[in-house]
Amino acid sequence: MLKNTITKHTEKMADITMCKGTNCPQKEKCYRFTAWIGEYQSWFIEAPIKDGKCDYYWGENAENIWNQLKDIVKGKE
């Protein structure tokens, strides 16, 4: 069973493409697997793992970095 099951927490839904983490050794540390799931969430069709690596891995600090980047972009508008 997936750690994160579909919920109706749309107010906390991650605005990212999620991953089901199939055969991924990093899934428990990846935001794309652990983030809140919304009713209209987008998903990778299959885990984007190639040669044992994932170019889309979103580690522990990634959400904080993403929020900082959004703030920077807002400041330039």
C-alpha positions as CSV (number, residue, x, y, z in Angstrom):
1,M,0.0,0.0,0.0
2,L,1.3,3.5,-0.8
3,K,2.2,5.6,2.1
4,N,0.2,8.5,0.8
5,T,-3.3,7.6,-0.3
6,I,-5.6,9.9,-2.2
7,T,-7.1,12.4,0.1
8,K,-9.3,15.4,-0.2
9,H,-6.7,17.8,1.3
10,T,-6.9,20.1,-1.7
11,E,-5.8,23.1,0.4
12,K,-2.5,21.4,0.9
13,M,-2.2,19.7,-2.5
14,A,1.3,19.9,-3.9
15,D,1.4,21.8,-7.2
16,I,3.9,19.4,-8.7
17,T,3.9,16.2,-10.7
18,M,3.8,13.4,-8.1
19,C,5.4,10.0,-8.4
20,K,4.1,6.6,-7.2
21,G,7.7,5.6,-6.4
22,T,7.5,2.1,-7.9
23,N,10.9,0.4,-7.5
24,C,12.5,3.6,-6.3
25,P,14.9,3.3,-3.4
26,Q,14.7,7.1,-2.7
27,K,10.9,7.4,-2.6
28,E,10.6,7.8,1.2
29,K,12.9,10.9,1.0
30,C,11.4,12.3,-2.2
31,Y,8.8,15.1,-2.0
32,R,7.2,13.8,-5.2
33,F,6.2,10.7,-3.2
34,T,5.6,12.1,0.3
35,A,3.6,15.3,-0.5
36,W,-0.1,15.7,0.1
37,I,-2.2,14.4,-2.8
38,G,-5.1,16.3,-4.2
39,E,-8.1,15.3,-6.0
40,Y,-6.8,16.7,-9.3
41,Q,-3.1,15.8,-8.8
42,S,-0.9,15.2,-11.8
43,W,1.3,12.1,-11.8
44,F,4.2,10.6,-13.7
45,I,2.9,7.6,-15.7
46,E,5.8,5.6,-14.3
47,A,8.7,6.4,-12.0
48,P,11.2,8.4,-14.0
49,I,14.2,6.2,-13.0
50,K,16.9,5.6,-15.6
51,D,20.2,3.8,-14.9
52,G,19.3,3.7,-11.2
53,K,18.9,7.5,-10.9
54,C,16.0,9.9,-11.0
55,D,16.5,13.3,-12.6
56,Y,13.3,14.5,-10.9
57,Y,14.2,13.6,-7.3
58,W,12.9,16.2,-5.0
59,G,14.9,16.0,-1.7
60,E,14.1,17.2,1.8
61,N,15.1,20.8,1.3
62,A,13.5,21.2,-2.2
63,E,10.1,22.6,-1.1
64,N,11.8,25.3,0.9
65,I,14.1,26.2,-2.1
66,W,11.1,26.1,-4.4
67,N,9.2,28.6,-2.2
68,Q,12.2,30.9,-2.1
69,L,12.4,30.9,-5.9
70,K,8.7,31.7,-6.2
71,D,9.2,34.7,-3.8
72,I,12.2,35.9,-5.9
73,V,10.1,35.7,-9.1
74,K,7.2,37.5,-7.4
75,G,9.6,40.3,-6.4
76,K,10.6,40.9,-10.1
77,E,7.1,41.2,-11.4
